[in-house]
Amino acid sequence: MDERAALALLEGELDPVGDDAAVVDGLVVTTDMLHERTDFPPGTSRYTAGWRSVGASLSDVAAMGADATAAVAAYAAPEFVEDELLAFVRGARDVCDLVDGEYVGGDLDGHEEFTVATTAIGRTEDPVPRSGARPGDVVCVTGTLGRSAAALELFRRGERETDPDASGRANELFRFEPRIAAGRALAPHATAMMDSSDGLARSLHQLAEASDCGFAIDSEAIPVDDAVRSVSETDREALERATTFGEDFELVATVPETSLEAVRDAVDVPLSTIGTVLESDDGISLDGEPLADRGYTHGDD
């Protein structure tokens, strides 16, 4: 059973399940777990690991259109190495500072594999779910897609950092800015929103399922990052990585076309309009062809 099947199973036991975070009386709560084998390729500095772990949870807060309040992390490793531990905490603290949140500590534990469990909390009185997209809305994406895919390729090629605080090109690409400010700016206008942690293609399928809608996407409008173009042999390969790899933590939102100008004025990062919302019977297409439900899922073989 993979992650998606497990979530489907839990929908019958827990209410609600399915959005990026839970909201209880205006308090947004989310948690994530990352492992060295699956989430931190060889060469990932501990500073980047701290940033990325906490940033992943902050991204879920952003996807609800909430302000970031605080984050904690449980750090587990075979041994505690002074430089590595300090670098991790500095990365976690710096990503919180970037979005006006606060890193407030966590827990330490021994484990055979470097593993991090993070929790982030935020505040909003008007959360944006995945379930409100309507035919006629436009589909928007913040920033660019493919940075993490480019980082993984650079790590694979042998870019390594021995300094826990190292900031080489692969590590730089592997860090990201949680889109807290963009999420807050989108929130008054967005009908549905989530982050792209599982990849754009899978995010669109998840939004379509939650909102009972379809999508028509234009590949030329997808904001493919220059970094992933530089490590890809063709534009087609770069597009494939940008749409299916995931782990970029950008926001994917649907917005009424009449609100698009106001959204562009309010959002503090580049915002690309990549398609439109259709009726559910129209399905999900890229350049008129069916877009497969491909992306990252925990537990895939």
Buried (B, 14 or more C-beta within 10 A) or exposed (E): EEEBEEBEEEEEEEEEEBBBBBBEEEBBBBBBBBBBEEBBBEBBBBBBBBBBBBBBBBBBBBBBBBBBBBBBBBBBBEEEEEEBBBBBBBBBBBBBEBBEBEBEEBEEEEBEEBBBBBBBBBBBEEBBBBBBBEEBBBBBBBBBBBBBBBBBBBBEEEBEBEEBBBEBEBBBBBBBBBBBBBBBBBBEBBBBBBBBBBBBBBBBBBBBBBBEBBBBBBBEEBBBBEBBBEBBEEEEBBBBBBBBBBBBBBBBBBBBEEBBEBBBEBBEBEBBBBBBBBEBEBBBBBEEEEBEBBBBBBEEE
